């Protein structure tokens, strides 16, 4: 029986769902993908506060089973409008089994002066829910720079228009570099999108940018299932100097025992009591960023002293904690040992390994680093 042309036309006209693009966020130091930006279509002609595209992106990531942290764009007007307008996003996250702390929300769009306080209130609400906050389009968006200091974003995203013209346009390059300096000053990471050629890549590396995106690193049709990307510049560990420094600390990574920064000393006692192999407890904030660290031996000795338990058990543990000794996951073993040796009284304290946005990945025992270096020396002899 011949097909009905009307039916064929109907099938051809049926929408196949919003188009979605997956763009990897690449750590240029390690050459790995640390997050996936998901961009999906919304409703044509929607009002500035509409977040249909953001919700569609969450749903697309769920369908694609993109389990890496997500980078999602959200209109500044939606953040200004308050929590009611953001309810569809929270519901999509819940339905997709995603946790807010695994999502970086990139706030985009111009900001009228009268909306400043409302935006900051919205940012506080999103951060309280657990989302990581970023601002996009820096350099071309109408956004007061002092607002960035008040908003304390995790990441700022340089406008693709600026990246596109470096290093050919010295003035645009100077503007982009100044944004990097500002980001460093307020404690934010910088993401450079739209990297197309090696000259651009060389420029942003010269400014100290580690996070990048673009067709030079991955094709337009890249999917989370593809995994690998191409970084056409030497990764630091490939250099002769890096070879002398040994493998990176992430190869010695062990799970960390973490507690909330608000944990009591009694909570820490219970953590140490749960497993004799736990050598330290890392106190973290709501975003899993290390705030304090407690060494097992010193802590238990302190608590066992006269009145130690009676005086401190119910009080916050951070009062008697040390500052964490943080090392990025790409730090070479020898460099990590040098860090450990800077404080004589804490030489053998565990090192806390963090990712590109400062979150705790685990710990490294200094003794493991020493043993590895000693074994290598013995082999050479």
C-alpha positions as CSV (number, residue, x, y, z in Angstrom):
1,X,0.0,0.0,0.0
2,X,1.5,3.4,-0.9
3,X,2.4,5.7,1.9
4,X,0.0,8.6,2.5
5,X,1.8,11.8,1.5
6,X,-0.1,13.8,4.1
7,X,1.2,11.4,6.8
8,X,4.7,11.8,5.5
9,X,4.4,15.6,5.6
10,X,3.1,15.4,9.1
11,X,6.0,13.3,10.3
12,X,8.4,15.7,8.6
13,X,6.9,18.6,10.3
14,X,6.9,17.1,13.8
15,X,9.6,18.6,16.0
16,X,12.3,16.3,17.1
17,X,12.9,18.1,20.3
18,X,15.1,21.1,21.1
19,X,18.5,21.0,19.5
20,X,21.3,20.5,22.1
21,X,25.0,21.1,21.9
22,X,27.5,19.5,24.4
23,X,30.7,21.4,24.8
24,X,33.5,20.1,27.1
25,X,35.3,22.3,29.6
26,X,38.9,21.3,29.3
27,X,41.6,21.6,32.0
28,X,44.6,22.6,29.9
29,X,47.0,21.4,32.6
30,X,45.8,17.8,32.6
31,X,44.2,17.6,29.2
32,X,41.0,16.2,30.8
33,X,37.4,17.1,30.6
34,X,36.2,18.5,34.0
35,X,32.6,19.6,33.1
36,X,30.2,19.7,30.2
37,X,28.4,22.8,29.0
38,X,24.9,21.9,27.8
39,X,23.2,24.4,25.5
40,X,19.6,23.8,24.4
41,X,17.0,25.8,22.6
42,X,14.2,27.5,24.4
43,X,11.0,29.1,23.3
44,X,11.3,31.6,20.4
45,X,10.4,35.1,21.5
46,X,10.2,34.2,25.2
47,X,10.5,36.9,27.8
48,X,14.0,37.6,29.2
49,X,13.3,35.7,32.4
50,X,12.2,32.5,30.7
51,X,14.4,29.5,31.6
52,X,13.0,27.0,29.2
53,X,16.4,26.6,27.5
54,X,18.0,25.9,30.9
55,X,15.4,23.3,31.8
56,X,15.7,21.7,28.4
57,X,19.5,21.5,28.9
58,X,19.1,19.7,32.2
59,X,16.7,17.2,30.6
60,X,19.0,16.7,27.6
61,X,22.0,16.0,30.0
62,X,19.8,13.4,31.8
63,X,18.9,11.7,28.5
64,X,22.5,11.7,27.3
65,X,23.6,10.4,30.8
66,X,26.2,13.2,31.1
67,X,27.4,12.5,34.6
68,X,30.2,15.1,34.6
69,X,29.5,18.4,36.4
70,X,27.3,20.6,34.1
71,X,27.7,24.1,33.0
72,X,24.3,25.7,32.3
73,X,23.4,29.2,31.1
74,X,20.6,31.1,32.9
75,X,19.3,34.6,32.1
76,X,20.2,37.3,34.6
77,X,16.5,38.4,34.4
78,X,15.5,35.0,35.6
79,X,17.8,35.3,38.7
80,X,16.4,38.8,39.3
81,X,12.8,37.6,39.1
82,X,13.2,35.4,42.2
83,X,12.8,31.8,43.3
84,X,9.3,31.3,41.9
85,X,10.5,31.6,38.3
86,X,13.4,29.2,39.0
87,X,11.1,26.4,40.2
88,X,11.1,24.5,36.8
89,X,14.9,24.3,37.0
90,X,14.9,22.8,40.5
91,X,12.2,20.3,39.5
92,X,14.2,19.3,36.4
93,X,17.3,18.8,38.6
94,X,15.3,16.7,41.0
95,X,13.7,14.6,38.2
96,X,17.1,14.0,36.6
97,X,18.8,13.0,39.8
98,X,21.2,15.9,39.6
99,X,22.6,17.7,42.7
100,X,23.0,21.5,42.6
101,X,26.6,21.3,43.7
102,X,27.4,19.5,40.4
103,X,26.1,22.4,38.4
104,X,27.7,25.7,37.5
105,X,25.0,28.2,36.5
106,X,26.4,30.9,34.2
107,X,24.4,34.1,34.6
108,X,24.2,35.9,31.3
109,X,22.7,39.1,29.9
110,X,22.8,42.8,30.7
111,X,21.8,44.0,34.1
112,X,19.9,47.3,34.6
113,X,21.2,49.3,37.5
114,X,17.9,49.1,39.4
115,X,18.1,45.2,39.4
116,X,21.5,45.0,41.1
117,X,20.2,44.2,44.6
118,X,17.6,41.7,43.3
119,X,20.4,39.9,41.3
120,X,22.6,39.6,44.4
121,X,19.6,38.3,46.4
122,X,18.9,35.7,43.7
123,X,22.6,34.7,43.6
124,X,22.5,34.2,47.4
125,X,19.4,32.0,47.0
126,X,21.0,29.8,44.3
127,X,24.2,29.5,46.2
128,X,22.3,28.5,49.4
129,X,20.6,25.8,47.3
130,X,24.1,24.5,46.4
131,X,24.7,25.7,42.9
132,X,28.1,27.0,41.8
133,X,27.8,30.5,40.4
134,X,29.5,32.0,37.3
135,X,29.0,35.1,35.1
136,X,29.3,34.9,31.4
137,X,30.0,37.4,28.6
138,X,32.5,39.3,30.6
139,X,34.0,42.1,28.6
140,X,30.9,42.9,26.5
141,X,28.0,42.4,28.9
142,X,26.6,45.5,30.7
143,X,27.6,44.3,34.2
144,X,29.2,46.4,36.8
145,X,32.6,44.9,37.7
146,X,32.3,45.8,41.3
147,X,29.2,43.6,41.4
148,X,31.4,40.6,40.7
149,X,33.3,41.3,43.9
150,X,29.9,41.3,45.8
151,X,28.6,38.2,44.0
152,X,31.9,36.1,44.6
153,X,31.4,33.8,41.6
154,X,33.4,30.6,41.2
155,X,34.0,31.2,37.5
156,X,33.9,34.1,35.1
157,X,33.5,33.4,31.4
158,X,35.3,35.8,29.1
159,X,33.1,36.9,26.2
160,X,33.7,34.8,23.1
161,X,33.9,38.1,21.1
162,X,37.1,39.0,23.0
163,X,38.6,35.5,22.7
164,X,38.0,35.5,19.0
165,X,40.1,38.6,18.4
166,X,43.2,37.6,20.5
167,X,46.0,37.8,19.8
168,X,45.4,39.7,16.6
169,X,43.9,42.7,18.4
170,X,46.2,43.9,21.1
171,X,43.6,46.1,22.7
172,X,41.0,43.4,23.0
173,X,43.8,41.1,24.3
174,X,44.7,43.6,27.0
175,X,41.1,43.8,28.1
176,X,40.8,40.1,28.3
177,X,44.0,39.9,30.3
178,X,42.8,42.5,32.7
179,X,39.7,40.4,33.4
180,X,41.9,37.5,34.2
181,X,43.9,39.6,36.7
182,X,40.6,40.8,38.3
183,X,39.3,37.3,38.5
184,X,42.4,36.2,40.3
185,X,42.0,39.0,42.8
186,X,38.4,38.0,43.7
187,X,39.2,34.3,43.9
188,X,37.4,33.2,40.7
189,X,38.5,30.8,38.0
190,X,38.4,31.9,34.4
191,X,37.0,30.0,31.4
192,X,38.0,31.0,27.9
193,X,35.4,29.8,25.3
194,X,35.6,29.6,21.5
195,X,39.3,28.7,21.2
196,X,39.9,28.1,17.5
197,X,43.6,28.2,16.9
198,X,46.9,27.6,18.8
199,X,47.8,31.3,18.9
200,X,44.7,31.9,21.0
201,X,45.5,29.0,23.2
202,X,49.0,30.2,23.7
203,X,47.8,33.6,24.7
204,X,45.4,32.4,27.3
205,X,47.9,30.0,28.7
206,X,50.3,32.9,29.0
207,X,47.7,34.7,31.2
208,X,47.4,31.6,33.4
209,X,44.0,30.4,32.3
210,X,43.5,26.7,32.8
211,X,39.9,26.2,31.7
212,X,39.0,26.5,28.0
213,X,36.5,25.4,25.4
214,X,36.4,25.5,21.6
215,X,36.6,23.7,18.3
216,X,40.4,23.5,18.6
217,X,39.8,21.2,21.6
218,X,36.7,19.2,20.5
219,X,34.5,19.0,17.5
220,X,31.1,20.6,17.4
221,X,29.3,17.3,17.6
222,X,31.3,16.1,20.7
223,X,29.2,14.1,23.1
224,X,29.9,13.2,26.8
225,X,30.2,9.6,25.7
226,X,33.2,10.6,23.5
227,X,35.2,11.5,26.6
228,X,38.5,12.5,25.1
229,X,39.5,15.8,23.7
230,X,42.6,17.1,21.9
231,X,45.0,19.6,23.6
232,X,47.5,20.7,20.9
233,X,50.0,22.1,23.4
234,X,52.4,20.1,25.6
235,X,50.9,19.1,28.9
236,X,53.3,20.1,31.6
237,X,54.1,16.6,32.8
238,X,55.4,15.7,29.4
239,X,58.4,18.1,29.8
240,X,61.8,16.9,30.9
241,X,61.5,19.0,34.1
242,X,58.2,17.5,35.0
243,X,59.6,14.0,34.4
244,X,62.2,14.7,37.1
245,X,59.5,15.8,39.5
246,X,57.7,12.4,39.3
247,X,54.0,11.5,38.8
248,X,51.2,13.8,39.9
249,X,49.7,13.6,43.3
250,X,46.4,12.4,41.9
251,X,48.1,9.0,41.3
252,X,48.5,8.6,45.1
253,X,45.0,9.9,45.9
254,X,43.1,8.3,48.8
255,X,39.5,9.0,49.9
256,X,39.2,11.8,52.5
257,X,37.1,11.7,55.6
258,X,35.1,14.9,55.4
259,X,32.8,16.6,57.8
260,X,30.9,19.9,57.7
261,X,32.9,22.9,58.9
262,X,30.3,23.2,61.6
263,X,31.0,19.7,63.0
264,X,31.8,19.5,66.7
265,X,34.9,18.0,68.2
266,X,32.7,15.1,69.4
267,X,31.8,14.4,65.7
268,X,35.5,14.2,64.9
269,X,36.1,11.8,67.7
270,X,33.3,9.6,66.3
271,X,34.8,9.8,62.8
272,X,38.2,8.7,64.0
273,X,36.6,6.0,66.1
274,X,34.7,4.6,63.1
275,X,37.9,3.5,61.3
276,X,41.4,3.1,62.7
277,X,43.0,3.8,59.2
278,X,41.6,7.4,59.1
279,X,44.6,9.6,59.6
280,X,42.8,13.0,59.2
281,X,39.5,14.7,58.9
282,X,38.9,17.5,56.4
283,X,36.3,20.1,57.4
284,X,34.6,21.4,54.3
285,X,32.0,24.1,53.4
286,X,28.7,23.4,51.6
287,X,30.6,23.3,48.3
288,X,33.1,20.7,49.5
289,X,35.9,23.2,49.7
290,X,38.4,22.4,52.5
291,X,38.3,24.9,55.3
292,X,40.2,23.2,58.1
293,X,42.0,19.9,58.7
294,X,42.5,17.8,61.8
295,X,45.4,15.4,62.2
296,X,44.4,12.2,64.1
297,X,47.4,11.9,66.4
298,X,47.5,15.6,67.6
299,X,43.7,15.8,67.9
300,X,43.3,12.6,70.0
301,X,46.3,13.5,72.2
302,X,44.7,17.0,72.8
303,X,41.3,15.5,73.6
304,X,42.8,12.9,76.0
305,X,44.5,15.7,78.0
306,X,43.3,17.1,81.2
307,X,39.7,18.4,80.7
308,X,40.2,18.2,76.9
309,X,37.0,16.2,76.2
310,X,34.9,18.1,78.8
311,X,35.9,21.5,77.5
312,X,35.8,20.9,73.7
313,X,33.6,18.0,72.8
314,X,30.5,20.0,72.2
315,X,32.2,23.0,70.6
316,X,33.1,23.5,66.9
317,X,36.1,21.3,65.9
318,X,37.5,24.1,63.7
319,X,38.6,25.9,66.9
320,X,41.3,23.4,67.4
321,X,42.0,22.5,63.7
322,X,44.8,23.5,61.4
323,X,44.6,25.1,58.0
324,X,44.5,22.5,55.2
325,X,47.6,22.1,53.1
326,X,46.1,22.2,49.6
327,X,47.6,20.9,46.4
328,X,46.0,20.9,43.0
329,X,45.5,17.4,41.6
330,X,48.1,18.0,38.9
331,X,50.9,18.9,41.4
332,X,54.0,16.7,40.8
333,X,55.1,14.4,43.7
334,X,58.4,16.2,44.3
335,X,56.7,19.6,44.4
336,X,54.1,18.2,46.9
337,X,56.9,16.9,49.1
338,X,58.5,20.4,49.1
339,X,55.2,21.9,50.3
340,X,55.0,19.3,53.1
341,X,58.5,20.2,54.2
342,X,57.8,23.9,54.7
343,X,56.3,23.3,58.2
344,X,58.6,21.3,60.4
345,X,55.9,20.4,62.9
346,X,53.5,19.2,60.2
347,X,55.8,17.5,57.8
348,X,53.8,14.2,57.8
349,X,50.3,15.7,57.9
350,X,48.1,14.6,55.0
351,X,48.0,16.8,51.9
352,X,44.5,17.7,50.7
353,X,44.1,17.4,46.9
354,X,41.6,19.8,45.3
355,X,40.1,20.1,41.8
356,X,39.9,23.1,39.4
357,X,37.3,24.8,41.5
358,X,38.8,24.1,44.9
359,X,36.7,21.1,45.9
360,X,38.2,18.3,48.0
361,X,39.0,15.2,45.9
362,X,40.8,13.3,48.6
363,X,44.1,13.2,50.5
364,X,47.7,12.1,50.0
365,X,49.9,10.6,52.6
366,X,53.3,12.2,52.6
367,X,54.8,8.8,53.5
368,X,53.5,7.4,50.2
369,X,55.3,10.2,48.2
370,X,58.5,9.6,50.1
371,X,58.3,5.8,49.5
372,X,57.7,6.3,45.8
373,X,60.7,8.7,45.4
374,X,62.9,6.4,47.5
375,X,62.0,3.3,45.4
376,X,62.7,5.2,42.2
377,X,66.1,6.3,43.5
378,X,66.9,2.7,44.4
379,X,66.0,1.5,40.9
380,X,68.3,4.1,39.4
381,X,71.2,3.1,41.6
